[in-house]
């Protein structure tokens, strides 16, 4: 006999793509439930796992968003369908540089966004970005 919670769990799809870095811990790259896609935070690793977390904030921002784009793509969405992002910054002095780059990726559809300063991030990255998107 199945319960309603079993039905709900079976409706959650795990996102896995070779075009973005593999999870470095016990989590998935993303999850889809209904028409919503929830991504894990993306940092400056490339799809082969090479670490760019000591590069400039500009390079790290581009790589984090490109990784985010690949996870979204694997889940049937894209940057233009992002509803909400959360940006974690190691240093809020990087805010303007990140904002400048971020605005080149989110041009027409600007998602809701929170930006939070944190003490440290995985692999001592300077930025991590996660998103919630609509799957059309």
Number of C-alpha atoms within 10 A of each C-alpha: 3 6 7 8 9 10 10 11 10 10 12 14 14 16 19 18 16 11 16 23 24 17 15 11 6 5 11 14 25 24 21 21 15 12 11 19 27 23 23 19 22 28 30 30 20 17 16 11 13 10 16 16 20 13 13 10 21 16 15 24 25 18 22 22 23 20 24 27 23 22 29 29 16 19 25 17 20 18 24 16 20 23 17 16 20 17 21 23 23 19 15 14 10 14 16 10 12 20 11 11 16 16 11 10 16 14 11 10 12 17 19 12 13 11 13 14 15 14 10 14 15 14 14 12 22 27 29 22 22 20 26 23 24 21 18 9
